[in-house]
Each structure stands twice: as structure tokens, then as C-alpha cells.
Amino acid sequence: MTRRTWTLFAAMSLIWGVPYLLISEAVAEVSPAVVVFARTAIGAVVLLPFAWRQLRVVWEHRWPVLAFALLEMVGPWFLLSDAERHLSSSLAGLLIAFAPVLALVMARVIGLERKIGGLRIIGLVLAVAGVAALGGGGMESSGAWPVVEMLFVAVGYAIAPQVAALKLGDVPALPMTAVCLTVAALISAPFAAATWPASLPSATAVGSLVLLGLLCTALAFLLFFRLIAEAGPARATAIAYVNPVVALALGVSLRGEPITLLIAAGAVLVLAGTFLATRRSAHDAEPALEVGATPGGSSPG
């Protein structure tokens, strides 16, 4: 990869490790619905001017696009924002690292992946053990439900790429993302209005919402498309191994979030297991379609 490509990769790894910290700051003062509406509305306003010439092809695939928006943005972002009222941002980011493993299992079930070799099975086992450890560390301080919410988020992030791979291969990524953000904003708008804060949130909360929309949504997708074009989808989605570490580092260093031995062990197991489970060796059969080749393959959280 070129220096430019490595720069894009580093930028994306950092940018998509940041949302967990920003969401945690925002939900301290506004509802999860307001968080989802703010980031999707800002992202839609920024991206639509770049995408409007290609909206017709999105309309021709409207039902799969709607399903993708619900699975990739609406559902996960509501659950993620709600869970982060009780979970630390670092733990939330680490739990999301399990999404590529779920995507691999689902791809095998529906036939996108023809074979899972022995090394990848070991990776699956390690990742499941890591999630169990992370869940244990999270439930000690928050109860079971926020951890369950994060696992549902991972399920949404795992299913969405399969929908895109099967039904949206002919839809350009930029207009599809712009439309999905618009749909998510429209769906979340009534809930945001019903829970709108009575007084203006602090500058920290407002700034977090603006950064979520501009940096972690609109700019992130534009850079991710460029990274895919320059490095290819397989290398581009490798940021899924890095951004949980960024989320952990930011949470611990900037917010003083605790890191217990159980959480540290879980982090190592999830990241190592995910790497082994999603890497392709010479002994593995080629997939029917490449999993994770869409924008949903490495989600921002």
C-alpha cells in the first residue's frame, strides 16, 4: 500500500474509534433518540449534495436499502446510544469488535462463505470467550441489559453487510449511504422531538453531536470509500481490528474509565480471535462473494 493509503487507513482507524467516546459524552445530557437524529441528519445534509445525481438507482433498490438502513444505522445506533448510558465507551467499542465474527458465521450459514478452516474456527472460539469475559466485566458494573444491547448491535452490523452483498451490489456506496442516513434521520425525528432536552445542552454535548455527524459519519464514509478504492475492500475492512483499541485508549486516557483484568483479557481474546476468524489462508476455499466488501463491513458504531 502507498503512503497515501496508509494515511487513509490510520485516519479511518482513529475516526471510527472515536464515536464511542462522543456518544458517551452526548447521552449524559440528551436522549439516545436525539443522538441518532443529530448524527444522521448532519450526515445526510453533508452527503446528499454529492449523491443526488445517483438517487434513482437507490430508489430502484428501495426495500433492500431500507433493510440495510434499519440494520446498519437505525437499530444499532439507538441500541448503542442507550447502552452507553450504562457502559463505558471503551467496553462498548470492544464488544463491537465481535461483529466481524458474527458476519463470518452468518455468511457461512447463507452460503456466502463456502468453508471455514480450522484456524478460523479457533478464532471463533477465542472471540466468543473474549466476549464472555467482556460481558462479565461489563455486567459487574452495569447489569446484563447494556451488554445484551451491544451484542444486538453487533448482530445488526453482521447482518447488514450480507444484505448489501446479496441485494445491493449494483448500488453505488455514496448515494446509498446518503439515503440510509436520511431514512434514519426521518425515523428517529419523532422520537427525538418527544425527548428533546428542555434546556440547551452543554458545549461538550453539542460539540460531541456535531463531531458525530461531521467527522464520524459524513467524513468517515467519504474517506472509507476512498480507502476501498485505493486498498481494496479486504484491506479496508481491517480497520475493524484497530478501532476498538482506539476506543479503549480514548476511554481510559480521556475519561478515566476503568480497565479490569477481566476486560483486558477479553479485549485480547476478541481482537486475536477476530483476526484469526476473518483472515483467509491458502487452505480456505474462496467465498462465493467477499464478505465485508460494503460500507457496512466495518461499521463506525
C-alpha positions in Angstrom: 0.0 0.0 0.0 1.2 3.6 -0.7 1.9 6.2 1.9 -1.4 7.9 1.0 -3.3 4.6 1.5 -1.6 4.1 4.9 -2.6 7.6 5.9 -6.2 6.9 5.0 -6.1 3.7 6.9 -4.7 5.4 10.0 -7.3 8.2 9.7 -10.2 5.7 9.5 -8.9 3.6 12.4 -8.8 6.7 14.5 -12.1 8.2 13.3 -14.1 5.1 13.8 -12.6 4.6 17.3 -13.9 8.0 18.4 -17.8 7.6 18.2 -18.0 5.6 21.4 -16.4 8.4 23.4 -18.5 11.1 21.8 -21.7 9.1 22.3 -20.9 8.6 25.9 -20.5 12.3 26.3 -23.7 13.1 24.5 -26.0 10.7 26.2 -25.1 12.2 29.6 -27.3 15.1 28.6 -29.6 14.1 25.7 -31.6 11.0 24.9 -30.4 8.2 22.6 -33.0 9.3 20.0 -31.6 12.8 19.9 -28.1 11.4 19.4 -29.3 9.2 16.5 -31.2 12.0 14.9 -28.4 14.6 15.2 -25.7 12.4 13.7 -27.8 11.1 10.9 -29.4 14.4 10.0 -26.0 16.1 9.9 -24.5 13.3 7.8 -27.4 13.3 5.4 -27.2 17.1 4.9 -23.5 16.8 4.1 -23.6 13.8 1.8 -26.8 14.4 -0.2 -25.4 17.1 -2.4 -22.7 14.7 -3.5 -25.2 11.9 -4.2 -28.4 13.4 -5.7 -27.5 12.6 -9.3 -27.5 8.8 -8.4 -30.6 8.7 -6.3 -32.6 6.9 -9.0 -30.6 3.7 -8.7 -31.1 3.8 -4.9 -34.9 4.1 -5.4 -34.9 1.1 -7.7 -33.5 -0.9 -4.7 -35.5 0.8 -2.0 -36.6 -2.2 0.0 -33.1 -3.7 0.5 -31.8 -0.2 1.1 -34.4 0.3 3.8 -33.4 -3.0 5.4 -29.8 -2.0 5.3 -30.6 1.3 6.9 -32.5 -0.3 9.7 -29.8 -3.0 10.4 -26.8 -0.8 9.9 -27.9 2.6 11.4 -31.3 2.9 13.0 -31.4 -0.2 15.2 -27.7 -0.3 16.1 -27.3 3.4 16.8 -30.4 3.5 19.0 -29.2 0.5 21.0 -25.6 1.7 21.1 -26.6 5.1 22.4 -28.8 3.6 25.1 -26.2 1.1 26.2 -23.6 3.8 26.6 -25.7 5.4 29.3 -24.6 2.5 31.5 -21.4 1.0 29.8 -18.1 2.7 29.4 -17.2 3.9 25.9 -14.1 1.6 25.9 -16.1 -1.5 26.7 -18.7 -0.7 24.1 -16.0 -0.4 21.4 -14.5 -3.7 22.4 -17.8 -5.5 22.3 -18.5 -4.2 18.8 -15.2 -6.0 17.7 -17.2 -9.2 17.8 -19.3 -8.1 14.7 -16.9 -9.5 12.1 -17.0 -12.9 13.7 -20.8 -12.9 13.6 -20.7 -11.8 10.0 -18.4 -14.7 9.2 -20.8 -17.2 10.8 -23.8 -15.7 9.1 -22.0 -15.7 5.7 -21.3 -19.4 6.2 -25.0 -20.1 7.0 -26.4 -18.4 4.0 -23.7 -19.6 1.6 -21.6 -16.5 1.0 -18.7 -18.4 2.7 -18.2 -21.9 1.5 -15.7 -23.2 4.1 -14.3 -22.2 7.5 -10.9 -23.7 8.1 -9.5 -25.0 11.4 -7.5 -21.8 12.2 -10.6 -19.7 11.7 -12.7 -22.0 14.0 -10.0 -21.5 16.7 -10.5 -17.7 16.2 -14.3 -18.1 16.6 -13.8 -19.9 19.9 -11.3 -17.3 21.1 -13.6 -14.4 20.2 -16.6 -16.0 21.9 -14.5 -16.5 25.0 -13.4 -12.9 24.8 -17.0 -11.6 24.5 -17.9 -13.7 27.6 -15.1 -12.1 29.5 -16.0 -8.6 28.3 -19.6 -9.2 29.2 -18.7 -10.4 32.6 -16.6 -7.2 33.2 -19.5 -5.1 31.9 -22.2 -6.8 33.9 -20.3 -6.3 37.1 -20.9 -2.5 36.9 -23.9 -2.1 34.6 -26.1 -5.2 34.7 -26.8 -7.6 31.9 -29.1 -5.5 29.6 -26.5 -3.0 28.2 -24.2 -5.8 27.3 -27.1 -7.6 25.6 -27.8 -4.4 23.7 -24.3 -4.2 22.5 -24.5 -7.8 21.2 -27.6 -6.9 19.3 -25.7 -4.0 17.8 -23.0 -6.5 16.7 -25.8 -8.7 15.2 -27.1 -5.7 13.2 -23.6 -4.9 11.9 -23.1 -8.5 11.0 -26.4 -8.9 9.0 -26.3 -5.6 7.2 -23.2 -6.5 5.0 -24.9 -9.7 4.0 -28.0 -7.7 2.8 -25.7 -5.4 0.9 -23.7 -8.2 -0.7 -26.8 -10.1 -1.8 -29.1 -7.3 -2.8 -27.1 -4.0 -3.2 -24.1 -4.9 -5.2 -25.1 -2.6 -8.1 -25.9 0.4 -5.9 -23.1 3.0 -5.5 -22.0 3.3 -1.9 -22.2 7.1 -1.6 -25.8 7.6 -2.6 -26.8 4.5 -0.7 -25.2 5.9 2.5 -26.8 9.3 2.0 -30.2 7.8 1.6 -29.8 5.5 4.5 -28.8 8.4 6.7 -31.8 10.4 5.5 -34.1 7.4 6.3 -32.5 7.0 9.7 -33.0 10.8 10.4 -36.7 10.7 9.4 -37.4 7.6 11.5 -35.6 9.0 14.6 -37.1 12.5 14.3 -40.4 11.9 16.1 -38.6 10.1 19.0 -36.0 12.9 19.2 -38.8 15.5 19.2 -40.6 13.7 22.1 -37.4 13.6 24.2 -35.9 16.9 23.2 -34.0 18.5 26.1 -35.8 21.3 27.9 -32.7 23.4 28.0 -29.7 23.7 25.7 -27.1 21.0 26.4 -23.6 21.9 27.3 -21.0 22.9 24.8 -19.4 19.4 25.3 -22.6 17.6 24.4 -23.4 19.8 21.4 -19.8 19.5 20.2 -20.0 15.7 20.5 -23.2 15.6 18.4 -21.7 17.8 15.7 -18.5 15.8 15.6 -20.5 12.5 15.4 -22.3 13.8 12.4 -19.5 15.6 10.6 -16.4 13.6 11.5 -17.6 10.1 12.4 -20.5 9.8 9.9 -20.2 12.1 6.8 -16.4 12.4 6.5 -15.8 8.9 7.7 -17.9 7.3 4.9 -16.3 9.6 2.3 -12.8 8.5 3.5 -13.8 4.9 3.7 -15.0 4.9 0.1 -11.6 6.3 -0.9 -9.8 3.7 1.1 -11.8 0.9 -0.5 -10.9 2.3 -4.0 -7.2 2.5 -3.2 -6.6 -0.5 -0.9 -9.4 -2.8 -1.8 -12.3 -3.9 0.4 -10.4 -6.7 2.3 -7.6 -4.4 3.5 -10.0 -1.5 4.1 -12.2 -3.5 6.5 -9.1 -4.4 8.5 -9.8 -1.2 10.5 -12.2 -3.3 12.5 -9.2 -4.7 14.3 -7.8 -1.3 15.2 -10.7 1.0 16.1 -11.7 -1.0 19.3 -8.2 -0.4 20.6 -8.6 3.3 19.8 -11.9 3.3 21.7 -10.2 1.6 24.7 -7.3 4.0 24.7 -9.5 7.1 24.5 -11.9 6.0 27.2 -9.1 5.1 29.6 -6.9 8.2 28.9 -9.5 10.9 28.5 -12.4 9.8 30.7 -10.5 7.7 33.3 -12.6 4.6 32.5 -11.6 1.6 34.5 -9.9 -1.4 32.9 -10.0 -4.6 34.9 -8.0 -7.7 34.3 -11.2 -9.4 33.0 -11.8 -6.7 30.5 -8.2 -6.6 29.4 -8.2 -10.4 28.9 -11.4 -10.2 27.0 -10.1 -7.5 24.7 -7.0 -9.6 23.8 -9.2 -12.6 23.1 -11.7 -10.8 21.0 -9.1 -9.0 18.9 -7.0 -12.1 18.4 -10.0 -14.3 17.7 -11.5 -11.8 15.3 -8.2 -11.6 13.4 -7.9 -15.4 13.1 -11.5 -15.9 12.3 -11.7 -13.4 9.5 -8.3 -13.9 7.9 -8.1 -16.1 4.8 -5.4 -18.7 4.4 -4.3 -20.7 1.4 -6.3 -23.7 2.7 -9.6 -21.9 2.9 -12.0 -22.1 -0.1 -12.7 -18.8 -1.9 -16.1 -17.3 -0.9 -19.0 -17.0 -3.2 -19.0 -13.3 -2.6 -16.5 -11.3 -0.5 -17.9 -10.6 2.9 -17.3 -7.1 4.3 -16.8 -5.5 0.8 -19.5 -2.9 1.5 -19.6 0.1 3.8 -21.3 -2.0 6.4 -18.4 -4.4 6.6 -16.6 -2.2 9.1 -19.1 -0.1 10.9 -18.4 3.1 12.8 -20.6 2.4 15.8 
